[in-house]
Amino acid sequence: MTMNSSKRARRIPKLRAGDLVEVRSAEEILATLDERGELECLPFMPEMLAFCGRRMTVRKVAHKLCEVITGDGGLRWMNDAVHLVDASCSGAAHGGCQTACSLYWKESWLLRIEPGHERSAGQPAHQGADGIDISALERAARKAPDADGNELYSCQATEILRAAPDPIRFFDLGQYVADIRSGNVGFFALVRSLLFHVFNVYQRWSRRRLPSWLLIKEGLSWGFVKGRAEGRTPTAHLDLQVGELVRIRSTEEITQTLDPKRLNRGMGFEEEMARSCGRITRVTARVDRCIEERTGRMLTMKNPCIVLDSVVCAGVYHANCPREYVPFWREIWLERVNSPSNLDQSTGTGEPQDRGVDR
């Protein structure tokens, strides 16, 4: 499917959500890359080599994404890319970054497997990276140090503006057509996201034009998150460990820990994260290192943050963005649950955050 754009042709892959694919061999994929280890400015990273030869399922078509580099929270268009189920970055070639970003796969790196097709007995899968020179990929994972001598990294997240250069506006109808045709969302989810957007546009207008007594929920965007802490934001140290059961505190409790910019010691909390408030889930990781997308610099947190099982950004308030960013949680936003009897198995959500260092 091809769509017209004022900047370049917009394309979505022939693949659809739910399709079975096989990741091509390292040799085949390397043949598609330029001298920077990229295809259409999208890096193929060393961490992706572990998936070569594996059969996997397309989770979502990655024709659009939320980006956090410019700070405007806008959407960008990416051509011919998908996300695969259970394919996230390990950070092994990027200083042990723990962000666990969902990897982008160009369609030419994948082979669609027809339903019911099985390998013949003795038929090998594609080979991985054994015997292949991947030194160029490893070099491309790092940039020259900055003026202060800090090591800088290059990855799909840091290069996302080059890989997805075209902004998407609300009235770009092609994105909604692609949402449906790709199988990413159904009609109800599409209409829901449009209604949220219209409401938020009205809220922004009302904050500028109407007296405070006429505002709906203080003119806040849907989700109604407002930082209410005065002075230095509070913190808590629960020493949560992987596997522990926790409950996400209520929105009202969490907003008491946020400053007017909705930050707690530099960590952001947004409306999509509020959708998970009250949910019970398990700790899957303690995070103290992540790459800053704007600079490529490794950030080290004074107080580790928490990653929760199956809690990702569903893009409900962001035009059904398929990126499924993994949010980080302050321990003060969580509480231990001693009994698993009320464990909620529903899917949670999160939001791309300002993941600054602790202040």
N, C-alpha and C positions, 0 to 999 in steps of 0.2 A: 504494500500500500504506500503510495507516495502522496505527499501533501505539499502545497506551495507555501513558501515563506518569502518575506521580503529580503531575507539574507541568504538562504540556501534551501534546497529541496529538503522537505521533511519526510523521513521514511520510518516505518515500523517494520520489524522483521516478519517473516512468514510464520514464525513460531508463535504459539499461543500459550496462555497459562494452562498448565496441566499436561503439555506435551512431554513425551519422553525423549531425551536426547542423550547422545554420547559425546563427551568432551574429546576433541581430537587429540592426537598425539602431540607431544612437545615439538617434534620436528615439523609437523604440519602447521602448528600455530606460529612457531618462530618464522616460518616462511612468509607469513602475512604481515610481519612487523617491519617498521622502518628502523633506521639506525639508532633511534632513541628507545626502541623496544615498545613502540606504540602502533596502534591502528586507529586512524582518524583521531589522533591526539589522546586516545585512551590507552594508558599503560597496561601491558600484560605483566603482572607482578610475579616474582619468584614463588610467593605463597600459593599461586594458582596452579603451579606444576603438579601439586599433590592430587589434583582432581583429573589430570589427564588420563584418558582411557575409561573413566567411570561413567556409568549410566545414571542419569539424574533427571529430575523433573523440573520443568520451568515453573517457577513460583509466580512471577509476574513479568510482563513485558515492561522494560525500563525505558519507555519513550519519554518520560518526564521525571523530574526530581526536584526536591527542595534543596536549595543551596544556602550555606550559612557563611560563606566567605565574604560577600559584599555587605551583609548585614541587613539587606532589604527583605529577606524572607521570601523572595520570589521563586518562581518555577523556571526551569530550563528544559530545553528539548534535547534529547540524545537520539541519534539515529542507530537503528539496527542492533539494539542491545536488550538483554534480558537478565533477570535474576534467577538463580537456581535454588531449589530447596536445600537447606542445610549447607550452603556454600558461603561462608564468611571468612574474612581475612584473619589469619592467626597472628599476624604481626611479626613472624619469625625473622623476616628479612628487613624489618623496619624498627629495630631497636627494642623489640618486645612490646610494641604498641598494643594496648588492650581494648581499643575501641570496637573491634569485631565488626567492621563494616561489611554489609552485604556486597559481595563482589559483582561487578558488571562483566557480562560476557557478550562479546560481539557474535552475531549469528554465524559468521564465517569460522568461528572457533568451535562450533558445535555441529553435530550430525543428527538430524532428526531420525528417530527410530519409529517405524510404522507400528501401530498397535498389533500385538500378538507376535511380533518378530522376535525370535530368540536366536542366540548364537548356535551354530552347529556344534556338535560334540568335537572337542579338540580345536575349535576355532578361537584363536587368542584375541583378547581385547587389544585396543591400541596400546602401544608402549608409552611409558611415562618419559621422564627426563634422563634415564640411564644412558650414559655415553654421549649425551648432548652437551655442547658447550653453552652454559647459561651465564657466563661471566658478564655478558653485556646487560642482562636483566639485573644482575646483582649490582652492577655499577650504576644503572639507571635508578635504583632505589634510593640513592643519596644525591644530594646537591652539594655544591661547595659550601663550606662553613660560612656563617654570617660574620659581620664585623667584629663581634665579640668572641669568635671562635667556637660558637655553638654548632654542633652537628645538625644538619638539616636533611630532611627526608623528602622523597618524592613518591607519591602513590596515587591511586585513582582518586582519592578524596582531595588531595592537594591540587590535582590537575583538572578538577571537574569543570572549571569555567572554560578551559580550552576544549575539553571533550564534549561539552554541552554549551556552546556559545550563544545560542538563540534564546532570549527571554520569551516566556509564554505569558500572554495577558489573559485576563478573565474572559474576554470576548473572543478569544481564539477558539472557535468551535471545533477545530480539528482535534484538539486534545480530548474532547469528550467523545467524539466518534471513535478515536483510538482506544479510549478507556473501555468502551463497550465491545468493539470488534476484537480486541486483544484477549477478551475474557477476564481482564483484571477486576472489573466490578460489574454489578448488575444495574438495572435501571433505577431501583430504589436508592442504592448507594450514591449513584450519580446525582439524582434529584436532591438528596439530603445534603450533599456537599455544596450544591448550588445555593440552597436555601441558607446554609450557614454563611456563605460568602456574601449574599445579599444583605443579611442581617449585619454582618461586620462592616460592610460599606456604610450602611445607615448609621451604625454606632460611631464610626469615624467622623461622618458628616455632623452628627448631633453634638459631638464634643466640641466642634468648632463653632457651631451656629446657635445652639440652644442653651437656655439658662439651666443651671444644675438641677433645678427642681423638676425639669421636664425630661431628664435623661433616664433611660432604662438601665438599671444596674450600674449607675455611674458612668454610662457610656462605654463599658468594657466589652471586649470581644466575647463571643459565645464561649462558655467555659468559665468566664467571670473570675479570673485570677488577678488579684491585686496584692502586692506586697504591703504588709501593714506593720512591719517591724520598724522601730525607731532606733537610730544609732547602729552600733555594731550588731550584726545578726548573730543569733545564738547558735551553738553547736552541741553535739552530743556524741559520745563514744560508746557504742554498744558492743564493739568487737564482734560483729556478726561474722559467721563463718559459712563457707559453702555448704549447702544442704539444709541450713536452718530455715524454719518456717517463719514468715513475717507477714504482718498486715500493713498495708500502705495507709498512713493516717488520712484523716479527712482533709478536704480542701481548706476548710476553715482553720484547722490546726496548722497546716503547712504554710498558709499565707501569713501566719503570725511569725514565721521564721524568715520571711523574705523582705528585702529592702524595696524601695519604690521602683527599682528596675527589675524586680522579681528575681533577684539573685540572693543566694546564701553563700557567703564567702567566695564569690565568683562563680558559683554554679547556678545555672538557670533552671527555672521551673515554669512550664508553659501549660497552655490549655489542654493540649492533647494528653499530657501526663496526668492532668486532673481527672481524666476519664477513668483512670485506674484506681482512684482513691477508694479506700475501703476493701480493696481486693486482697485476698490471702494468697501468697505464692512463696516460692523458695528462692534463696540466694544461690546464684550460679557462679558468681565471681566477685572478688574484691579487686578494685581497680586503682592503681596509683600512677599509671603512665599512659599518656595518650598523645598523639600527634596533633598539633594545632593546624587545622586545615589552611588557615590564611598564610602561615609562614613556613610550615614544614618543621617547626621546632618541636622537640619533645618536651611536653609539660609533665612535671612531677608534682603530685599532690601531697600536701602535708598530711592530710587525713584521707585515707582511701575511701572511694565511693563504691557503691554496691550496684551490681547488675542482677536483675530479677528474671526468673524463668518465664519465658514466653511474653514478656512485656516489651513491646516494640511500638514504634510509631505506625499507626494504621492509616495515617493521612486523612482522617475523617474531616478535620477542619482545614486541610490543605489540599483540596481538589483531588483527593485520592492519590496522592503521591505514593508510588510503589516502593520507595527506598527502604522502608522498615528500619529506620535508624534505631539503634539501641540506646535508650536513655540511661544516664547515671543518676543514682539516688543517694542523697545524703542520709546518714544513719538517723539523723533527727527527724526525717520524714517517715521513718519506719518504726514498728514496734514488734517485739518477739511474740510469737504465738506458741503456747506450750502444748496445745492439742491440735492434731491435724483433722479433727472431726468435721470442721466446717470448711475444708479446703475448697476454694472456688476454682474450677477448671476452665472457666471462660477465658478468652483471649484478651489480654490487656493491651494498652497502648502507651506510647511515649512521644517524645518530640525532640527534634534536633536542638541541642542545648548550646549555650555559651559555656564551654568547658574550660574556664580559666583556672589558674592556680589559686590555691587558698589564700585568702587575705586575712 
